[in-house]
Structure formats: C-alpha cells, structure tokens
C-alpha cells in the first residue's frame, strides 16, 4: 500500500476535519494492509460525493466568472 | 486585496455583449439581494412567528431557484466556447445531475443537498467502523463518533472552510478567491449569508424527515448547551438531557410543529429547566380563557357576550374610548343609535360582541340583532367619519353591513 498516496488523500479530503486528519495520519502505522485499503476506498469514494464536488465546482465557477467580469471591467 | 468593489458596470467602454452580461448580472444581483433579505429575516422573526421559519426558508429556497434560472438563461446566451458557460454547465451538472435544460426547481436543489448530506454521513460511519477495527476495542466505534462526528451544520461549515482554506493557500488561486470575494461583496452578498442560508435550509429539511431527526436532535441539543454560561453548562445533567430529548421528540413528532417552538434549556428561579414553548402557549391560552378580556366582566375570548341587560362599558379603539350598550354606541361625546336605512322604523341593536384576541379590542366582532356583523374598529371608523362630516348638531352615517345598510345617527335615529 502506498502510504504517501494515503497521506495525500487524508490531507486533501474535504470530509475530514483537522482533528480527524491528525487521527488518521497517526493511525496509519498501526493499520494493516486491508485497513489501509479500506481507508483509501472510503476517502476516494468521499471525493466523489456531489456535495464536495458541488462546492469545488461552485468556487471554480465563481472564480472564473469573477476573473472574467473583473478583466472585462478593466 | 482591493478594498473597493470592482463593479464591471464601471468599465469605461462596454460592448453590447458586455452590456447584456451586466443586465443579466444585475438581475441575478436583485435575486441574491432578495435571498439575503430572506436569510436575514431568519426563522424567529417576530412578524412571522407562527410559521416564520418555514416560510423564510421556503422563500429563500424559491429565490435561490429563481436566481438559478436567471443564471442559466444568462449563460445560455454566451458563446459555446465561453469558459464561463462551460463552468456553469459543470455547476448545473453537479447540482442537478443530468437535467441541464430542464427546470431548476426547488425540489431539485433540496434533493441535491439531502443526498450530499446523507452520503457524507455514510462516509463518516464507514470511518468510525474502520476506526473500531483498527483499535480492536469494544466501544471504539462509538468513541470515534463521539469524538469526531459533526452535526450537519458543522459538516457544511467544515467542507466549505476546507475548500476556502485550500484555495487561499494556493498561490494561483488566492488572488482569484480575493477577487471573487470582492465580486460577492459588490453584489451585496457576504459569504456568511450563504453559509447561514444553507445551515437553516439543511436543518429544517432534515427536521422534516423522521429518519434524520436523531441526527439533528444532537445538533439542536448542542446548540442549546452552547448558549449557556460555563456555570450553567455544569447543570446539564443526564436527566436534563433526557428531558430535553423527550421534549424534542414530542415537538418533532407534531406534524404541525412550529420552528420557533423547539424545546429550550432555560434558567428559571435559579434552576436549569427544559421549556416547551408549544405546551406553554397552550397553557397560556387556557388561562386566557378564564380571565376577563379588556377588563370587561364576563368577556371571554371567542365567546359571544350578550349585551342585553348589561350596563355600558368602555374600550379603547383607534386611540379613543368607545362606550357600548345594547342600543347605542358612544363615541366622541355622541351617542349613536342604529336603524335600517330602507325601513327606518326597524330599530337595530347590538346583539353580542365577541373578543377575537386579548390584545386588540378593535378586532372584537359586533353582531347586530338582524344577524349582520362587523369589527368594532370598522364600526368606529364609520362613526368617526360621521363626527368629522357632521353638520349642525347631529352626526349621521350610512354603514353597509352584509346585504343591509344601517343608518347611524347621534342625538336621534331617523331614516
């Protein structure tokens, strides 16, 4: 199991709070292969949750619109 | 970060396309301002106490859906390769799935939010199970949930804050986020408004679903405890929590529940108690039924009071006193008697009066012996007009009531 990839998934997950991030980062060394695979599966699946995507795309839209509007006004 | 809003409409030379964009943006701005107003009114606004929470949320949701439609129309007018149009299509897909081109209704938005919260909560449960497996100890799952599980509102906050924080830390995104925030500000929208809107929306939506009540119940209890001082918090015993949960269950089980009547934790006489506003209101209503409305002996709310045999009594209407007896109404120093305009010999008297609430005597119903009725404030309005228009010593006025026209005159009653 690629723990670097898992560490990155934990750091980037939008469903985790900072406290949870710390908990899972510290738990990694204690976890077996199956558990690591399960954690990866949960976090990858959570990345696809529409809510998370909605927020990301919403900000993407807002920033693009803002960029467009601001440059149009310049 | 620029300190002043950069409004696109302030550009020195606008092309027709830019003007069209600005028109659409102004329209969206108006919708968002309306949304903001709905959010600011909040669920506990006094003027909408009866059903305020639900109405405000419904209004806000409708406004959001309307703004969504406007935004869709605006982006459809852009060129096929315009990045803003492509970004919008992405947003539509995220919000509504594959319904681009279909109606962006309130239910579509609610469903999207509901699904997202449900899936987020499921992911949280999976993490708790995994934590239990890793710890391999009894109670580890619950311990994880107790330690990390967030209420829906905290989850929403957390997701939004995570994304914002990451964007601000990114050297490429940070300036754009700043500009986006300025754009929001120029539209009169603060991001806190948007977040608060979603919080209320999610809470009220979840409270309408029995399956989710337990989840929101925890969040509501935490809200109540958070309002207390540290000393008061120490008085929240397991028994108090249990009482509050039972009260919340009673409230949430009522299909006609009113948002502002959720159970509360309050200090009364030095003790922390669970208050159920809905029950208190019922008790107050019962008590109200047993006191004399407006100090008039024997007058009960919503119970007709016969005037026959009763001495004249006075109430305040439209800033002045009005005296009522069976056969006449005293106003402005004049005693008005009533007759039928078309059959002047038919003397008309007041049969009963009925207090409709405990606050405003003007809303009392005045019923005549011929069956017609009107409110006291309406009747007094006619009499005040008669006094204002009077010629000589007698004031007269015709009062249409139902299918009959009454004639009221002071001094003497004539046809």
HADDOCK unambig.tbl for C-alpha pairs under 7 A between the chains (distance, minus, plus):
assign (segid A and resid 14 and name CA) (segid B and resid 159 and name CA) 5.40 0.50 0.50
assign (segid A and resid 14 and name CA) (segid B and resid 162 and name CA) 6.09 0.50 0.50
assign (segid A and resid 15 and name CA) (segid B and resid 159 and name CA) 6.26 0.50 0.50
assign (segid A and resid 17 and name CA) (segid B and resid 158 and name CA) 6.61 0.50 0.50
assign (segid A and resid 20 and name CA) (segid B and resid 148 and name CA) 6.78 0.50 0.50
assign (segid A and resid 31 and name CA) (segid B and resid 134 and name CA) 6.19 0.50 0.50
assign (segid A and resid 42 and name CA) (segid B and resid 123 and name CA) 6.49 0.50 0.50
assign (segid A and resid 46 and name CA) (segid B and resid 123 and name CA) 6.46 0.50 0.50
assign (segid A and resid 49 and name CA) (segid B and resid 116 and name CA) 6.32 0.50 0.50
assign (segid A and resid 49 and name CA) (segid B and resid 119 and name CA) 6.65 0.50 0.50
assign (segid A and resid 50 and name CA) (segid B and resid 94 and name CA) 6.22 0.50 0.50
assign (segid A and resid 50 and name CA) (segid B and resid 116 and name CA) 5.78 0.50 0.50
assign (segid A and resid 51 and name CA) (segid B and resid 113 and name CA) 6.87 0.50 0.50
assign (segid A and resid 51 and name CA) (segid B and resid 116 and name CA) 4.72 0.50 0.50
assign (segid A and resid 53 and name CA) (segid B and resid 94 and name CA) 6.65 0.50 0.50
assign (segid A and resid 54 and name CA) (segid B and resid 91 and name CA) 6.73 0.50 0.50
assign (segid A and resid 54 and name CA) (segid B and resid 94 and name CA) 5.26 0.50 0.50
assign (segid A and resid 54 and name CA) (segid B and resid 95 and name CA) 6.32 0.50 0.50
assign (segid A and resid 55 and name CA) (segid B and resid 160 and name CA) 6.89 0.50 0.50
assign (segid A and resid 56 and name CA) (segid B and resid 163 and name CA) 6.95 0.50 0.50
assign (segid A and resid 57 and name CA) (segid B and resid 90 and name CA) 6.74 0.50 0.50
assign (segid A and resid 57 and name CA) (segid B and resid 91 and name CA) 5.77 0.50 0.50
assign (segid A and resid 58 and name CA) (segid B and resid 91 and name CA) 6.04 0.50 0.50
assign (segid A and resid 61 and name CA) (segid B and resid 87 and name CA) 5.16 0.50 0.50
assign (segid A and resid 61 and name CA) (segid B and resid 88 and name CA) 6.28 0.50 0.50
assign (segid A and resid 62 and name CA) (segid B and resid 180 and name CA) 6.28 0.50 0.50
assign (segid A and resid 63 and name CA) (segid B and resid 176 and name CA) 5.77 0.50 0.50
assign (segid A and resid 63 and name CA) (segid B and resid 177 and name CA) 6.17 0.50 0.50
assign (segid A and resid 63 and name CA) (segid B and resid 180 and name CA) 5.46 0.50 0.50
assign (segid A and resid 64 and name CA) (segid B and resid 84 and name CA) 6.40 0.50 0.50
assign (segid A and resid 65 and name CA) (segid B and resid 84 and name CA) 5.93 0.50 0.50
assign (segid A and resid 66 and name CA) (segid B and resid 179 and name CA) 6.31 0.50 0.50
assign (segid A and resid 66 and name CA) (segid B and resid 180 and name CA) 5.14 0.50 0.50
assign (segid A and resid 66 and name CA) (segid B and resid 183 and name CA) 6.36 0.50 0.50
assign (segid A and resid 67 and name CA) (segid B and resid 176 and name CA) 6.73 0.50 0.50
assign (segid A and resid 69 and name CA) (segid B and resid 8 and name CA) 5.87 0.50 0.50
assign (segid A and resid 70 and name CA) (segid B and resid 6 and name CA) 6.75 0.50 0.50
assign (segid A and resid 70 and name CA) (segid B and resid 8 and name CA) 6.21 0.50 0.50
assign (segid A and resid 72 and name CA) (segid B and resid 8 and name CA) 6.59 0.50 0.50
assign (segid A and resid 73 and name CA) (segid B and resid 8 and name CA) 4.42 0.50 0.50
assign (segid A and resid 73 and name CA) (segid B and resid 9 and name CA) 6.88 0.50 0.50
assign (segid A and resid 73 and name CA) (segid B and resid 10 and name CA) 6.61 0.50 0.50
assign (segid A and resid 73 and name CA) (segid B and resid 11 and name CA) 4.45 0.50 0.50
assign (segid A and resid 74 and name CA) (segid B and resid 11 and name CA) 6.30 0.50 0.50
